[in-house]
Amino acid sequence: MDYLLNWIKEHNITEIECLVPDMSGIARGKIIPANKFSADEGMRLPENIFVQTVTGEYPDDESVINPAEIDMQLHPDSNTIRVVPWAHEPTAQVIHDCYYRDGEAVDLAPRTVLRRILNLYEQQGWLPVVAPELEFFLVKKNIDPDYPLEPPIGRSGRPESARQSYGIDAVNEFDPLFEDIYDYCEAQRINIDTLIHEAGAAQMEINFLHGDALEAADQVFLFKRTVREAALRRDIYATFMAKPMQREPGSAMHIHQSLVDRKTGQNLFANTQQDPTPLFLHYLGGLQKYLPVALCFFAPNVNSYRRFLRYDSAPINVQWGYDNRTVGLRVPHATPAARRVENRVAGADANPYLALAASLACGYLGIQQQLTPQNPVVGSGYKFPYEIPRNLEDSLRRLDEDEDAPALRAILGERFVKAYQAVKWKEYETFLGVISSWERNFLLLNV
C-alpha cells in the first residue's frame, strides 16, 4: 500500500473520495482528509448499503438485512486511484473492495460478484475481454420531475428537432462539453475511444477500448460520474436512463465480449480459417438460454423495459446473427483475433459490474453445459416474437421460477441474488404507489 500513500503525496492530494459501487451502481462511501487516509487499516461502512434502494429505502424482507447493521472493512484497490479533475482542491478518488472481519469478501458487493465469475474463467485458463459501448442523452435542466425532458440548447441556440444519427455537426453543437469530458477522462485514465451521435435527439454514444472486465466496469462506473459532472458544469443534464423521453429511442450499454487463452493470447472464439469454434457456439448458446432469466441485471429498473420496443433500435429477443443490429446477440464481421459477440440487451442504466458478471455467467454456463445456439438470423430479428420479460415484475419472477434459474443463481451467489431481488421488489412496489400523469390525463374524468 506504499504505492497509494506515495501517489497521494506526489499529487499533493488534500482530500480523498472513498468509493463503493452499490447494487444500482450508485457511488457510496466517505470523503476524508488525505492525512486521515490509511491504506492498511481501511475504512468501515455498514453492509446494509448494498440493500438500499434508489429511493433510500430498505426491503421489507428482513432476511436480507443484518439486524445488527454490521460494519464491513473497506480496502482500497490501488489500481483505481485517480484524480478528481473537476474538484477545486487536489482531490483523489479510489474504489474500495469490501470484506468481513474474518477476511472473506462481502458477497453482496457488485465487484465481488464480478470477481466471482472472473475466477471461474481463470480456473479454466481463459481471460474474458470486453468492450462496452455506452449511450446517454443530454437534456435541458429539469428541476420538476413531473415535467417531460427536452433536448438542451446547443451552440446554435436551438435544440435538436430531428434525429441526427452519426451527425458530426450535431455532436459539434456541444463541443465545449465534450472537450471537458475528454480532458476529464484523460486525467482519470478512462480509456474511451469513439464518440458518435446516436439516433435520439442529443443522444450520444461513447465506445471504450477492449480490455479486462473488472477494469472496464470500473471505467464505466467512473465515466458515468464524469459525464454527469461535466454536463452540470455546462448547465445541462446527462442521463443514463434507459428510456428518458417518449418518441425517442432508448439508451443501451452494448457489451462486446470474447475469450482469449491466458498463456497464448489466442482468441478462443475463432480458428485461423475464421470459423467459429465449438467454445464460441457454446458461449452463444449460453447467452441465448440464460439471458432471459438474467434480464433483471441488464434491465434493473421499471423504466428499463420501455426501451424494448419492436422496430425501435433495441432487441426484443435473444436471436443472434452476423452483423445484424436487430437481434439481441450480434456477431460483427471480424478477423479471427477480433472475433466477438455483442450483447445488445443491457441498458445504459445497468450496473456495469453486474451486467458484465451476468453476461459472462450466461456464456460460462453455456460452455459448461455444451449448449448449441439456434441458427443465425438472416434479415430482421423483429419478425420473431418477444423472448424477454416485458416488465420488472416478470423479470424478477423469472429469476425465481424459471427452470434454468437455479444454475444462474448458484453461479452468481444465492445470497447476492436474494438481496438483489429484495431491493428491486421494493423499488417496484414503491413505483406502483406513484400515480402517473398519463393516468390523471386519460382516466381521471373518463372512467
C-alpha positions as a Python dict, from the first residue, in 0.01 Angstrom:
ca = {
    (1, 'M'): (0, 0, 0),
    (2, 'D'): (302, 226, -6),
    (3, 'Y'): (213, 300, -369),
    (4, 'L'): (-114, 465, -264),
    (5, 'L'): (44, 683, 3),
    (6, 'N'): (328, 785, -229),
    (7, 'W'): (78, 866, -506),
    (8, 'I'): (-126, 1082, -271),
    (9, 'K'): (188, 1266, -160),
    (10, 'E'): (322, 1314, -514),
    (11, 'H'): (-9, 1464, -630),
    (12, 'N'): (-40, 1689, -324),
    (13, 'I'): (-383, 1542, -251),
    (14, 'T'): (-575, 1705, 35),
    (15, 'E'): (-900, 1506, 17),
    (16, 'I'): (-997, 1154, -88),
    (17, 'E'): (-1330, 1019, -210),
    (18, 'C'): (-1351, 655, -99),
    (19, 'L'): (-1599, 490, -335),
    (20, 'V'): (-1806, 171, -323),
    (21, 'P'): (-2049, 95, -609),
    (22, 'D'): (-2382, -31, -472),
    (23, 'M'): (-2645, -259, -630),
    (24, 'S'): (-2767, 21, -861),
    (25, 'G'): (-2418, 139, -949),
    (26, 'I'): (-2451, 446, -727),
    (27, 'A'): (-2130, 565, -561),
    (28, 'R'): (-2147, 520, -184),
    (29, 'G'): (-1865, 579, 63),
    (30, 'K'): (-1690, 854, 254),
    (31, 'I'): (-1490, 1167, 182),
    (32, 'I'): (-1195, 1204, 418),
    (33, 'P'): (-890, 1431, 455),
    (34, 'A'): (-581, 1284, 297),
    (35, 'N'): (-392, 1290, 627),
    (36, 'K'): (-659, 1063, 781),
    (37, 'F'): (-645, 809, 496),
    (38, 'S'): (-497, 471, 591),
    (39, 'A'): (-436, 226, 310),
    (40, 'D'): (-369, -57, 557),
    (41, 'E'): (-645, -19, 814),
    (42, 'G'): (-909, 88, 562),
    (43, 'M'): (-1249, 231, 642),
    (44, 'R'): (-1573, 88, 767),
    (45, 'L'): (-1921, 108, 621),
    (46, 'P'): (-2241, -78, 714),
    (47, 'E'): (-2312, -382, 496),
    (48, 'N'): (-2668, -259, 453),
    (49, 'I'): (-2561, -5, 193),
    (50, 'F'): (-2597, -293, -53),
    (51, 'V'): (-2967, -334, 20),
    (52, 'Q'): (-3055, 35, -7),
    (53, 'T'): (-3290, 119, -292),
    (54, 'V'): (-3258, 414, -531),
    (55, 'T'): (-3519, 593, -318),
    (56, 'G'): (-3317, 541, 1),
    (57, 'E'): (-3548, 275, 143),
    (58, 'Y'): (-3478, -81, 252),
    (59, 'P'): (-3654, -407, 158),
    (60, 'D'): (-3932, -548, 370),
    (61, 'D'): (-3762, -889, 362),
    (62, 'E'): (-3568, -879, 689),
    (63, 'S'): (-3372, -1191, 596),
    (64, 'V'): (-3152, -987, 360),
    (65, 'I'): (-3079, -718, 620),
    (66, 'N'): (-2843, -791, 906),
    (67, 'P'): (-3034, -671, 1213),
    (68, 'A'): (-2708, -573, 1384),
    (69, 'E'): (-2614, -348, 1088),
    (70, 'I'): (-2262, -486, 1095),
    (71, 'D'): (-1970, -298, 950),
    (72, 'M'): (-1758, -405, 656),
    (73, 'Q'): (-1387, -340, 624),
    (74, 'L'): (-1306, -142, 311),
    (75, 'H'): (-975, -187, 136),
    (76, 'P'): (-870, 46, -148),
    (77, 'D'): (-782, -105, -484),
    (78, 'S'): (-458, 75, -568),
    (79, 'N'): (-521, 23, -941),
    (80, 'T'): (-825, 252, -924),
    (81, 'I'): (-679, 565, -763),
    (82, 'R'): (-728, 870, -981),
    (83, 'V'): (-755, 1244, -951),
    (84, 'V'): (-1095, 1411, -944),
    (85, 'P'): (-1029, 1661, -1225),
    (86, 'W'): (-1331, 1883, -1157),
    (87, 'A'): (-1256, 1931, -786),
    (88, 'H'): (-1147, 2276, -666),
    (89, 'E'): (-893, 2131, -422),
    (90, 'P'): (-646, 1850, -511),
    (91, 'T'): (-875, 1550, -466),
    (92, 'A'): (-836, 1180, -534),
    (93, 'Q'): (-1091, 905, -576),
    (94, 'V'): (-1031, 535, -517),
    (95, 'I'): (-1266, 238, -545),
    (96, 'H'): (-1274, 4, -247),
    (97, 'D'): (-1340, -367, -203),
    (98, 'C'): (-1545, -486, 93),
    (99, 'Y'): (-1457, -760, 343),
    (100, 'Y'): (-1594, -909, 662),
    (101, 'R'): (-1385, -919, 978),
    (102, 'D'): (-1271, -1275, 900),
    (103, 'G'): (-1123, -1163, 568),
    (104, 'E'): (-1399, -1304, 347),
    (105, 'A'): (-1513, -1082, 62),
    (106, 'V'): (-1863, -937, 106),
    (107, 'D'): (-2077, -1143, -130),
    (108, 'L'): (-2333, -864, -175),
    (109, 'A'): (-2077, -626, -329),
    (110, 'P'): (-2108, -597, -711),
    (111, 'R'): (-1730, -600, -751),
    (112, 'T'): (-1718, -927, -556),
    (113, 'V'): (-1985, -1079, -781),
    (114, 'L'): (-1788, -990, -1095),
    (115, 'R'): (-1466, -1125, -943),
    (116, 'R'): (-1651, -1448, -858),
    (117, 'I'): (-1731, -1504, -1227),
    (118, 'L'): (-1385, -1400, -1347),
    (119, 'N'): (-1229, -1654, -1111),
    (120, 'L'): (-1427, -1931, -1284),
    (121, 'Y'): (-1273, -1831, -1616),
    (122, 'E'): (-927, -1804, -1463),
    (123, 'Q'): (-951, -2161, -1337),
    (124, 'Q'): (-1001, -2272, -1698),
    (125, 'G'): (-705, -2069, -1822),
    (126, 'W'): (-931, -1822, -2003),
    (127, 'L'): (-938, -1442, -1993),
    (128, 'P'): (-1260, -1258, -2084),
    (129, 'V'): (-1203, -947, -2294),
    (130, 'V'): (-1483, -690, -2305),
    (131, 'A'): (-1554, -355, -2465),
    (132, 'P'): (-1864, -162, -2350),
    (133, 'E'): (-2045, 89, -2568),
    (134, 'L'): (-2245, 334, -2358),
    (135, 'E'): (-2528, 554, -2482),
    (136, 'F'): (-2670, 855, -2300),
    (137, 'F'): (-2884, 1163, -2356),
    (138, 'L'): (-2806, 1526, -2297),
    (139, 'V'): (-3117, 1709, -2176),
    (140, 'K'): (-3220, 2053, -2067),
    (141, 'K'): (-3207, 2103, -1691),
    (142, 'N'): (-3521, 1961, -1537),
    (143, 'I'): (-3591, 2060, -1178),
    (144, 'D'): (-3956, 1948, -1189),
    (145, 'P'): (-3969, 1566, -1219),
    (146, 'D'): (-4330, 1586, -1348),
    (147, 'Y'): (-4220, 1790, -1649),
    (148, 'P'): (-4112, 1594, -1961),
    (149, 'L'): (-3745, 1609, -2060),
    (150, 'E'): (-3635, 1821, -2355),
    (151, 'P'): (-3316, 1834, -2564),
    (152, 'P'): (-3074, 2104, -2449),
    (153, 'I'): (-2980, 2418, -2638),
    (154, 'G'): (-2656, 2382, -2834),
    (155, 'R'): (-2420, 2647, -2968),
    (156, 'S'): (-2668, 2730, -3248),
    (157, 'G'): (-2919, 2847, -2989),
    (158, 'R'): (-3167, 2579, -3090),
    (159, 'P'): (-3249, 2233, -2956),
    (160, 'E'): (-3241, 1934, -3188),
    (161, 'S'): (-3577, 1880, -3354),
    (162, 'A'): (-3491, 1583, -3577),
    (163, 'R'): (-3288, 1266, -3541),
    (164, 'Q'): (-2924, 1309, -3636),
    (165, 'S'): (-2773, 959, -3643),
    (166, 'Y'): (-2394, 983, -3683),
    (167, 'G'): (-2426, 1358, -3738),
    (168, 'I'): (-2092, 1535, -3698),
    (169, 'D'): (-2236, 1885, -3677),
    (170, 'A'): (-2491, 1765, -3421),
    (171, 'V'): (-2205, 1650, -3197),
    (172, 'N'): (-2023, 1978, -3254),
    (173, 'E'): (-2324, 2159, -3106),
    (174, 'F'): (-2179, 2055, -2769),
    (175, 'D'): (-1806, 2083, -2841),
    (176, 'P'): (-1715, 2258, -2512),
    (177, 'L'): (-1885, 1983, -2313),
    (178, 'F'): (-1712, 1702, -2498),
    (179, 'E'): (-1376, 1875, -2467),
    (180, 'D'): (-1433, 1874, -2091),
    (181, 'I'): (-1532, 1507, -2098),
    (182, 'Y'): (-1223, 1404, -2294),
    (183, 'D'): (-999, 1612, -2068),
    (184, 'Y'): (-1157, 1465, -1755),
    (185, 'C'): (-1129, 1111, -1892),
    (186, 'E'): (-763, 1159, -1985),
    (187, 'A'): (-688, 1287, -1634),
    (188, 'Q'): (-858, 976, -1488),
    (189, 'R'): (-705, 723, -1732),
    (190, 'I'): (-1051, 631, -1862),
    (191, 'N'): (-986, 465, -2198),
    (192, 'I'): (-1265, 598, -2414),
    (193, 'D'): (-1239, 563, -2789),
    (194, 'T'): (-1504, 675, -3037),
    (195, 'L'): (-1772, 940, -2986),
    (196, 'I'): (-2078, 929, -3210),
    (197, 'H'): (-2422, 1085, -3224),
    (198, 'E'): (-2689, 822, -3180),
    (199, 'A'): (-3043, 811, -3320),
    (200, 'G'): (-3215, 1016, -3050),
    (201, 'A'): (-3222, 1393, -3011),
    (202, 'A'): (-2897, 1486, -2832),
    (203, 'Q'): (-2828, 1116, -2775),
    (204, 'M'): (-2460, 1022, -2776),
    (205, 'E'): (-2253, 706, -2757),
    (206, 'I'): (-1903, 655, -2623),
    (207, 'N'): (-1708, 339, -2703),
    (208, 'F'): (-1449, 204, -2461),
    (209, 'L'): (-1131, 23, -2561),
    (210, 'H'): (-1141, -354, -2514),
    (211, 'G'): (-971, -496, -2208),
    (212, 'D'): (-1006, -662, -1867),
    (213, 'A'): (-1366, -695, -1746),
    (214, 'L'): (-1316, -559, -1393),
    (215, 'E'): (-1122, -260, -1520),
    (216, 'A'): (-1389, -198, -1785),
    (217, 'A'): (-1661, -200, -1520),
    (218, 'D'): (-1458, 44, -1308),
    (219, 'Q'): (-1419, 274, -1607),
    (220, 'V'): (-1791, 273, -1690),
    (221, 'F'): (-1870, 341, -1324),
    (222, 'L'): (-1631, 638, -1317),
    (223, 'F'): (-1734, 757, -1666),
    (224, 'K'): (-2097, 797, -1563),
    (225, 'R'): (-1993, 1021, -1274),
    (226, 'T'): (-1766, 1214, -1508),
    (227, 'V'): (-2027, 1282, -1777),
    (228, 'R'): (-2292, 1388, -1528),
    (229, 'E'): (-2047, 1626, -1359),
    (230, 'A'): (-1921, 1771, -1689),
    (231, 'A'): (-2279, 1830, -1807),
    (232, 'L'): (-2378, 2004, -1484),
    (233, 'R'): (-2088, 2242, -1527),
    (234, 'R'): (-2241, 2335, -1867),
    (235, 'D'): (-2581, 2382, -1702),
    (236, 'I'): (-2741, 2075, -1860),
    (237, 'Y'): (-2808, 1718, -1752),
    (238, 'A'): (-2663, 1395, -1882),
    (239, 'T'): (-2881, 1091, -1818),
    (240, 'F'): (-2820, 719, -1849),
    (241, 'M'): (-3187, 631, -1802),
    (242, 'A'): (-3280, 351, -2040),
    (243, 'K'): (-3577, 544, -2185),
    (244, 'P'): (-3577, 908, -2072),
    (245, 'M'): (-3804, 1053, -2345),
    (246, 'Q'): (-4111, 922, -2522),
    (247, 'R'): (-4090, 906, -2902),
    (248, 'E'): (-3712, 878, -2872),
    (249, 'P'): (-3508, 555, -2873),
    (250, 'G'): (-3366, 417, -2551),
    (251, 'S'): (-3005, 407, -2435),
    (252, 'A'): (-2811, 81, -2421),
    (253, 'M'): (-2483, -48, -2289),
    (254, 'H'): (-2373, -288, -2561),
    (255, 'I'): (-2114, -535, -2434),
    (256, 'H'): (-1863, -681, -2678),
    (257, 'Q'): (-1707, -994, -2533),
    (258, 'S'): (-1458, -1261, -2628),
    (259, 'L'): (-1229, -1512, -2460),
    (260, 'V'): (-854, -1549, -2502),
    (261, 'D'): (-614, -1815, -2384),
    (262, 'R'): (-419, -1678, -2086),
    (263, 'K'): (-97, -1844, -2199),
    (264, 'T'): (-100, -1785, -2574),
    (265, 'G'): (-325, -1480, -2601),
    (266, 'Q'): (-516, -1652, -2882),
    (267, 'N'): (-882, -1567, -2931),
    (268, 'L'): (-1074, -1884, -2845),
    (269, 'F'): (-1384, -1782, -3041),
    (270, 'A'): (-1236, -1838, -3391),
    (271, 'N'): (-980, -2057, -3562),
    (272, 'T'): (-731, -1941, -3824),
    (273, 'Q'): (-987, -2007, -4100),
    (274, 'Q'): (-1225, -1760, -3929),
    (275, 'D'): (-1469, -2040, -3848),
    (276, 'P'): (-1648, -2020, -3512),
    (277, 'T'): (-1507, -2264, -3260),
    (278, 'P'): (-1724, -2506, -3059),
    (279, 'L'): (-1642, -2298, -2749),
    (280, 'F'): (-1780, -1988, -2922),
    (281, 'L'): (-2102, -2165, -3017),
    (282, 'H'): (-2145, -2300, -2663),
    (283, 'Y'): (-2094, -1947, -2529),
    (284, 'L'): (-2362, -1818, -2767),
    (285, 'G'): (-2592, -2100, -2663),
    (286, 'G'): (-2548, -1999, -2300),
    (287, 'L'): (-2635, -1639, -2376),
    (288, 'Q'): (-2948, -1745, -2562),
    (289, 'K'): (-3063, -1977, -2284),
    (290, 'Y'): (-2983, -1768, -1978),
    (291, 'L'): (-3012, -1401, -2081),
    (292, 'P'): (-3393, -1403, -2046),
    (293, 'V'): (-3355, -1546, -1695),
    (294, 'A'): (-3091, -1287, -1605),
    (295, 'L'): (-3268, -989, -1761),
    (296, 'C'): (-3320, -802, -1433),
    (297, 'F'): (-2942, -749, -1417),
    (298, 'F'): (-2942, -592, -1766),
    (299, 'A'): (-3273, -409, -1722),
    (300, 'P'): (-3276, -330, -1349),
    (301, 'N'): (-3538, -55, -1329),
    (302, 'V'): (-3906, -11, -1412),
    (303, 'N'): (-3805, 235, -1683),
    (304, 'S'): (-3566, -17, -1841),
    (305, 'Y'): (-3845, -213, -2008),
    (306, 'R'): (-3977, 88, -2201),
    (307, 'R'): (-3670, 50, -2421),
    (308, 'F'): (-3760, -294, -2559),
    (309, 'L'): (-3991, -192, -2842),
    (310, 'R'): (-4015, -365, -3176),
    (311, 'Y'): (-3850, -163, -3458),
    (312, 'D'): (-3708, 92, -3212),
    (313, 'S'): (-3333, 20, -3217),
    (314, 'A'): (-3349, -225, -2927),
    (315, 'P'): (-3370, -605, -2919),
    (316, 'I'): (-3687, -789, -2823),
    (317, 'N'): (-3534, -1139, -2826),
    (318, 'V'): (-3207, -1329, -2791),
    (319, 'Q'): (-3174, -1437, -3152),
    (320, 'W'): (-2826, -1396, -3300),
    (321, 'G'): (-2684, -1306, -3637),
    (322, 'Y'): (-2377, -1188, -3822),
    (323, 'D'): (-2351, -808, -3837),
    (324, 'N'): (-2721, -782, -3750),
    (325, 'R'): (-2834, -499, -3523),
    (326, 'T'): (-3196, -615, -3498),
    (327, 'V'): (-3119, -915, -3275),
    (328, 'G'): (-3010, -936, -2913),
    (329, 'L'): (-2676, -1101, -2993),
    (330, 'R'): (-2476, -955, -3280),
    (331, 'V'): (-2156, -1113, -3412),
    (332, 'P'): (-1962, -845, -3604),
    (333, 'H'): (-1760, -947, -3907),
    (334, 'A'): (-1401, -951, -3782),
    (335, 'T'): (-1063, -1117, -3814),
    (336, 'P'): (-1005, -1434, -3605),
    (337, 'A'): (-816, -1229, -3347),
    (338, 'A'): (-1113, -995, -3307),
    (339, 'R'): (-1398, -1247, -3316),
    (340, 'R'): (-1654, -1149, -3052),
    (341, 'V'): (-2022, -1138, -2968),
    (342, 'E'): (-2204, -817, -2882),
    (343, 'N'): (-2472, -840, -2613),
    (344, 'R'): (-2721, -567, -2715),
    (345, 'V'): (-2970, -638, -2436),
    (346, 'A'): (-2815, -440, -2149),
    (347, 'G'): (-2943, -88, -2085),
    (348, 'A'): (-2730, 215, -2007),
    (349, 'D'): (-2891, 218, -1662),
    (350, 'A'): (-2746, -123, -1571),
    (351, 'N'): (-2483, -157, -1301),
    (352, 'P'): (-2173, -229, -1516),
    (353, 'Y'): (-2029, -479, -1267),
    (354, 'L'): (-2348, -682, -1256),
    (355, 'A'): (-2421, -659, -1629),
    (356, 'L'): (-2072, -787, -1712),
    (357, 'A'): (-2091, -1055, -1443),
    (358, 'A'): (-2431, -1177, -1564),
    (359, 'S'): (-2331, -1180, -1931),
    (360, 'L'): (-2011, -1372, -1861),
    (361, 'A'): (-2201, -1608, -1630),
    (362, 'C'): (-2452, -1691, -1905),
    (363, 'G'): (-2171, -1765, -2150),
    (364, 'Y'): (-1983, -1974, -1896),
    (365, 'L'): (-2289, -2188, -1826),
    (366, 'G'): (-2328, -2242, -2199),
    (367, 'I'): (-1970, -2369, -2223),
    (368, 'Q'): (-2005, -2594, -1919),
    (369, 'Q'): (-2331, -2741, -2049),
    (370, 'Q'): (-2206, -2751, -2412),
    (371, 'L'): (-2519, -2576, -2535),
    (372, 'T'): (-2589, -2528, -2905),
    (373, 'P'): (-2726, -2196, -3029),
    (374, 'Q'): (-3011, -2160, -3273),
    (375, 'N'): (-2933, -2085, -3636),
    (376, 'P'): (-2824, -1726, -3707),
    (377, 'V'): (-3094, -1486, -3820),
    (378, 'V'): (-3076, -1350, -4173),
    (379, 'G'): (-3285, -1037, -4213),
    (380, 'S'): (-3481, -863, -3943),
    (381, 'G'): (-3486, -1007, -3594),
    (382, 'Y'): (-3809, -817, -3528),
    (383, 'K'): (-4004, -1083, -3719),
    (384, 'F'): (-3951, -1312, -3419),
    (385, 'P'): (-4165, -1287, -3106),
    (386, 'Y'): (-4060, -1137, -2774),
    (387, 'E'): (-3833, -1374, -2582),
    (388, 'I'): (-3751, -1149, -2289),
    (389, 'P'): (-3970, -1036, -1997),
    (390, 'R'): (-4176, -725, -2066),
    (391, 'N'): (-4153, -567, -1720),
    (392, 'L'): (-3952, -577, -1399),
    (393, 'E'): (-4207, -793, -1217),
    (394, 'D'): (-4192, -1064, -1484),
    (395, 'S'): (-3814, -1045, -1489),
    (396, 'L'): (-3780, -1088, -1112),
    (397, 'R'): (-4027, -1378, -1111),
    (398, 'R'): (-3838, -1550, -1390),
    (399, 'L'): (-3518, -1538, -1186),
    (400, 'D'): (-3713, -1723, -916),
    (401, 'E'): (-3935, -1961, -1108),
    (402, 'D'): (-3772, -2045, -1442),
    (403, 'E'): (-3638, -2400, -1466),
    (404, 'D'): (-3299, -2257, -1568),
    (405, 'A'): (-3284, -2014, -1274),
    (406, 'P'): (-3110, -2241, -1017),
    (407, 'A'): (-2792, -2274, -1225),
    (408, 'L'): (-2771, -1897, -1274),
    (409, 'R'): (-2846, -1818, -910),
    (410, 'A'): (-2580, -2063, -796),
    (411, 'I'): (-2307, -1920, -1016),
    (412, 'L'): (-2383, -1560, -914),
    (413, 'G'): (-2429, -1647, -546),
    (414, 'E'): (-2760, -1730, -379),
    (415, 'R'): (-2732, -1469, -104),
    (416, 'F'): (-2646, -1196, -351),
    (417, 'V'): (-2934, -1286, -583),
    (418, 'K'): (-3181, -1291, -295),
    (419, 'A'): (-3067, -948, -174),
    (420, 'Y'): (-3072, -804, -526),
    (421, 'Q'): (-3426, -928, -582),
    (422, 'A'): (-3540, -784, -249),
    (423, 'V'): (-3401, -442, -345),
    (424, 'K'): (-3568, -450, -686),
    (425, 'W'): (-3901, -574, -548),
    (426, 'K'): (-3901, -281, -303),
    (427, 'E'): (-3828, -35, -584),
    (428, 'Y'): (-4105, -187, -795),
    (429, 'E'): (-4359, -165, -514),
    (430, 'T'): (-4259, 196, -447),
    (431, 'F'): (-4311, 274, -816),
    (432, 'L'): (-4660, 119, -810),
    (433, 'G'): (-4752, 368, -537),
    (434, 'V'): (-4699, 661, -775),
    (435, 'I'): (-4991, 787, -986),
    (436, 'S'): (-4864, 900, -1327),
    (437, 'S'): (-4968, 1197, -1538),
    (438, 'W'): (-5097, 950, -1802),
    (439, 'E'): (-5344, 811, -1550),
    (440, 'R'): (-5459, 1159, -1449),
    (441, 'N'): (-5487, 1263, -1813),
    (442, 'F'): (-5683, 968, -1951),
    (443, 'L'): (-5858, 811, -1654),
    (444, 'L'): (-5944, 1094, -1413),
    (445, 'L'): (-6259, 1215, -1596),
    (446, 'N'): (-6320, 932, -1843),
    (447, 'V'): (-6368, 609, -1649),
}
